[in-house]
């Protein structure tokens, strides 16, 4: 009997609520539909409730906990320093130990797909795979490695500082950081989720034939089985004490700095100036008043401080913004086990349906789900275009010309205001202070004059009749090009290719 092809999919943490795990779950479901005989093992530091992530199936879908992926693992606590404070010999020692563990635990796998190793979150893990993949090649072990790139470490300076500790070392040679991040053994292939990252890998010396551009997929399961929009809308209005006639703009993200939420606040308030008549541009006046909803609130760390600063400003100035629906919203609906008709937490699709528009003002994305998912729920996406992300979608035929690449305010792109300030908090405050100036008619007029084309295009999308065609077109393309079935087949071809 022929042995089942055994695919391992690894990540720093498996089963946690984050973007990479969302992608993993979608790809696993698609691959199992394509090839029911494929054995898949998810490995890494497992979340406490990992079995709720994807239900394990003996012999078909299994989990493998590798505790050493976690910085607090017993083997690694001997270093007694944070990752940032460790030196290259610490990374080498831990990575070598991990490589031996990988050799033992991943021995049965034919193909190993590693998610986002190049981000450099933990250099010892990246180094461990560098050693293990090189060992398999030089030892003649028939095992294929696929590095799937979501981000580049150069975009995260605090991680890059750690990785760059790999260089010629006074106590003996170690590989340079570039070789560790971008190994090029014949047994390694790469998958990028946007075309720009593909070109960057080529610049880093990876052969073009070993790089595959495969975008992430959109999951139609986010579309709710039934319409509970009115029910959820009433709950939000009651919780936030809002006017029943309010319309919602949704920013479906966790409130973190790179999402540039303050710009979404500015843009929402700018639209409300058109409702209040706080401009001389009378041709732009609209009837609706909008309230911005930001899905999730971080609970700790720098992003929690960022969110707290936003919320204090919002409360003090009574702005039309609500941040954090953690108790009300989950990735998928959670039903009361005692009452199937009662929803304990609503899904992302429910939240999108509540909104009239979806906005994204993020300044850094590896893929950009926000540009795609809302269209399949008949909701337009407005806001900021990311030059190295949205062209991929436009190349497939999507119409995204209404998005802006720059929002000029007082001669600067809004996202750059305050960059000269010594702290992120002071820079943020300077951007927030621009929101208060929207009370000034002359200031509003100037913002409209400097950004007339994208604002006018956005206003067209407020009209249900005028936006009908673009919604229909973009929805069709998303469903055709970015479906789980289509993307799953592309990944399966890379996994099963003979070379």
N, C-alpha and C positions, 0 to 999 in steps of 0.2 A: 504493500500500500504506500502510495506517495505521501510524503510528509506535507502537511498544510504549510503554506507560506506563512511565516510568523513575522508580523510587523510590530515593532516597538515604537511607541510615540512618547517622547520624554519632554519634560518641562521642569523648571525649578519647583513648582508646586502644581499638583494635579487635583482638580475638583474644587478649586477656589472660584469665587465670583469675580472674574476679570476677563478682559478682552481675548487673551490668548486661549484661555480655557473654553470660552464660547466658540472660538474657531475650531478647537480640537473636537468638541462635542459634535459640531455640524459635520466635520469631515469623517468622524467615526461612523456616524449614522449613514452618510452617503456611501462610504466604502463597504459597509456591511450589506447595503442594498445591492451594490454592484457584484460583490463576491461573498456570498454567505459562508464559504469555506475558509475565508481569510481569518487567521487568528490574530487578534490585536491585544497587546498588553500595554497599558498606560503606566508609565513609571516616573518616579520622582518623589518628592515629599508629599504624602497624601494628606488631603484635608480631613478633618475629623469626620465629616459627613460625606466622604467621597463616594459612597455607594449610592447616594441620592443624585450624584452628578450624571452617571450613566449606569444603569443596572448591570452588574456583572453577570456573565454567562459562562459557566464552567467550560473551558476548552475553546471558547470563542472570543469572549471579551473579559479580560482579567486585569487585575491591578498588581503592581509591584512597588512596595514602599522602599525607597532608598533614603534612609534617614540622613545620610551624609550630604544630601543636597541642601540641608537646612544648616545655617551657620551655628545654631545652638546644639547640633548633634554632639553626643558624648565624645566621639573621636576628635572633633574639631574644637571642643571647648578648651583643650590643652593650650591652645594658642593664647587665649585670654585677652584678645584684642579685637576690636571691631574690624570689619573688612577694610575700612578706609585706613585704619592704623597699621594694618599688617604690611610686611615687606615681602619682596619677591620670594625669599626663602620660605616664608609662611605659606604662600600660595603653592609653591612647588611641592612642599612636604604634604600638604593636604590633597593637592591634585594627584600626586603619585599614589597616595592611599586610595583615593577615589577610583583611579584607573584600575587598580587591582580588584576593587569591588565590582566595577563594571564588567571586567573580564569574567568574573564568576557569575554575576546575576543576569547578564545579557547574553550569555553564551548561546542560548537556543534560538536567538532572534536572527532572522535572515536579513532584514532591513530595519535600520534604526533611523527614525525621523526625529531630529532634535529641534525644538522650538526656541528660536530667539537667543541662541548662545552668544551671538555677536554683540548683544547689548551690554555685556560685561558687568551684570549685576553682581556676580561673584566670580572673580578671576580664577579661583581654584577649581570651580566646576568646568569652566571653559578649558582650562589647562588639562584637567582630567580627561576630557573627551579628545583633546589634541593628542595626548599620549596614547589613548586607547585606539583611536582610529589609525594612527601611525603604526602601532604594534600589529593590528590586524592586517594591514597591508604588507608589512615587511615579513610577517610570519606566514603569509599565504592563506590566512583565514578568509573564506568567502563570505564576506559580510559587506553590505552596502550601507553607507551613511548618507543621510540627506539632511543638510542644514537648511532650515526654513527661516528666512530673514524677515523679521517684523520691523526692526529698527536698527540704526547704526549707533555704535557707542559714541562716535564723534558728536552726535546730537545731545549727548548727556555728559557734560563736562565732568561732573562728580564721579561718574563711573570710568570715564576715560583716564582720569588721573591715576586710578588704581591699575588699570590694564597696562599703562605705559611704564609701570615698574618692571615689566619684562624687557630687559635689555642686557647687553654684555655686563656681567656681574663680577665683582672683584674676588669672590670666593669660588669662581668657576663659571663656565659658560652656561647660560640659559637661553632658550629661544627668544627672539625679539617678539614684541607684542603683535606685530603684523602677522607673523607666522602662526601665532596662537589663535588669533581671531579669524584668520582666513586660510586655513590649511588647504592644501591643493593636492593631496594624495589622489591617485586614480580611483580609489574606492569612495570618494566623496563627491556628491552632487549638491547643488544649491537650488532652492526655490525662493523666488522673490514675489512679493505681493503687489509691487508696482514696477513699472518699466524703468523709472529713474533709478531705483535700487539695483536693477539688473545692470545698468550701465556703470554704476559705482563699483559693483563687484568685478566687472571687466577691468576697470581702472586699478583695482587692487590685485590684479594679476590672475584672476580665475578665468580659465578658458571658457569662451562663449558657449561651446558645445555642452559644458557641464552646468549651465545655468538655465533654469526654466522659469518663465514668467507665468505664474498661476495666481490670479487674484483670489481674495476671500469670497465666500459665498453668502448669499442672503437666504435666510431661513423663513419659508412661508408659514411655519408653525407659529410665528409671532402674531399672525392674524387671528383674532379671537373667534371662537366657535359661534358665539352669539354676541349681540350688541348690547353692552351694559354701559354705554357712554353716558346716558342721562344720570344713571345711578352714581357713577364715579364723579361726574361733574358736580352733582349736588353735594357730595361728600367734601370735595375740594373747596367749594364755595363756602360750605359751613365751617370747615376747619380754619380757613383763611379769612373768614368774615368779609366776603367780597360781594359786589353788586351782582345780582342774578343775570344781568345782561352782558357781563364781561366776556371777552373772547381770550383764548389762551394761545400763547406762543410757547412751545416746549423746547427746552434744551435737554435732550435725553442723555445726560452724562453724569458722572461723579464730578463734583465741584472741585477741580484741581487747577493749579496755576496755568498749565499749558492750554487749558480749554478757554482761557481768556474770557471768563464769564462777565467781567465788567463791561466788555464791548457789547455783549448781548443785552446787558441792561441799558447801555447808552442807546443802542439801536431801537429797543422797545420804547424807551421814553421819547426818542425822536419821532417814531410813528405816532405816538400819542399827542405830540405837538400838532399833528395834522387834524386830530379829532378835536383838540381844544381851540384850534384856530390861532395857535401861537406862532404865526408866520404870516408874511405878506404874500406867500405863494398860494394864492387862493385856488388855483387849478389843482392843487394837490390835496385839498381837504377831504377827509374820510369821516365816516360816521362811527366806526367801531372804536372802542377803547380796549387796549391789550394789557394782559398781565403775563409776565414771564414766569414759567415753572422750570426749575432746575431739578432734575430727578433725585439725585442722591447727594447726601452730605457725608464727607469723610469724618471718621471718628477720632483720628489721632494724627500727630505729625505736623509737618509744615503745611500741608494742604488744609488741615483742620484750622490752623491759624489764619490761613488765607480766607477760608470760608467765614470764619468769625468776624474778620475785618469787614467783609462784604455785608454780612448780616447786620452788624452794628450800624453801618452806613445806611443800609436800606431802612432799618427801623427808625433811625434818627430823622431821616428825610421823607419817610412815608412813601417809599417808591413802590411801584407795581411789580413786585418780585417776591417769589417764594422759593426757598431753597431747602431741599431735603424731604423726600417722601418715603424714607426708608421703611417705615412701618406700614405704608399703604401699597407700595409697589415692589414687585420682584421681577426677575427675568421672565418667568412664566406664572400664570395664575396659580394661586394656592387656595384650594377648596376646603371648606370646613368639613372634616371627616364625619361629623354628626349631621350635617345638612348639605347635601350636594348642590343645592340651589344658592348657597351662601358663599360668597367669595371672601376669604380672609385677607389675601393680598392680590391686587390686580397685576396683570402682566404688562410688559412694555408696550405691546400692541394696544391695550386698553388706553394707556396714557397717550399714545400717539393719536388715537381717535378722539380723545377729549380736546386735543389742540386743533386750532384752525390752521396753524403754521408750525413748522419745525425750523429751528435756527441752529447754525453752528458757526462759532467764531474762533474755533481752535487755531492755534498757530503751528502745531506739530502733530502729525498723524503718520502712522505707518501705512494705513489703508484708507480709513475714512468711511465706516459704516453709516455715519449720519447722512452722507450724501446719497445713499441708496435706499435704506430700509423704509423710510417714510413714504416713498412713492407707491409702494405696493399696498399701502393703506390709504391711498388717495390724498396724501398730504404733501404739499410743496415744501421744499427745503430752501431757506433763504440764508443770507449771511456771507461769510468770508470764504473765498476760494483759496485753496492751497496749491500753488503753481505746480508742484511735483506730484500731486495726487489727482486733482479733478481732470487734467487732460486725458488720463487713462479712460475715464468714464465718457468724456466727450468724444474720444476716438471711437467708442462703440456706438455713438449716435445720440447720446443723451444731450438734452438742451439745458445747459447750466450757465448761459451767458448773463443771467441776471445777478449772479454772485459777483462780489467785488474782490479785487486783489489788494486794494488799499482803501482805507476809510480816512480821508483827509480831514483833520480837525486842527485848526490853528497852524496849518502848514506842516503837520506831521501825520504819519500814519498813526491811528489811535493806539495801536498795540505798542508803539515805540515811545509814547509820551512818558516821561519820567525816567528814561533809561539811564540818564546821567546821575540819578540820585544814588546815595551810598547804600541804601538797603531796599529790598523788594517791597517792604511795607510802605516806604516813602514813595516809591515809584507808583505803586498801586493807588495810593491816596491822591497823587496828582492826576491820574486817569479818572478816578472817581469824582474829583472836583469838577471835571469837565461836564459831568452829567448835570450838575447844579446850574450850569450856565445855559441849559436848555430853557430856562425861564426867560431868557433874553431873546426877543424877537430877532434882533440883528444877528445874534450868534446863530440861531436856527437857520436864518436865511443864508448865512455864509456857508454853513455845513451843506445845505441843499445845493448851493451854487457849485461847490467844489466836488460834489458827488452826485450830480444830477442824473446821470445815465443809470447807475445801478439802483438809485432810490426810485426813479420812475418805473423801472422794470419790476422792482419789488412791489410797488403799489398796484401794478396790474395783477399780480398774483393774489391780491386781497379780494379780487372780484371772482366769485365762483364761476361765472360764465367765461370770463377771459382766460382763466387758468385751466379750463377743461381740457384743451388740446395738449398742452405741455404735460399735464398730469398723465393723460392717457398714453402719450408717447414714451415718457420716461418709465412709467410703470411697465410697459410692454418690454422695453429693453432690459430692465432689471430682471424681470422674470425669465427672459430668454437667455441672457448672457451670464448672469451671476447666480443662477439657481444651484442648489446643492448637487443636483444630478449632473449638471454640466461640469462644474468645478471638481466634483468627486471623480469623474472619469479622467480628467486631466492628471490629477494626483495619482490615481491608480496606474496610469500608463508609466509614470516616472518610477513608481514603486516596483512594477513588474518588468520594466525594460531590462534586457539581458546584460547591457554593459554597465 
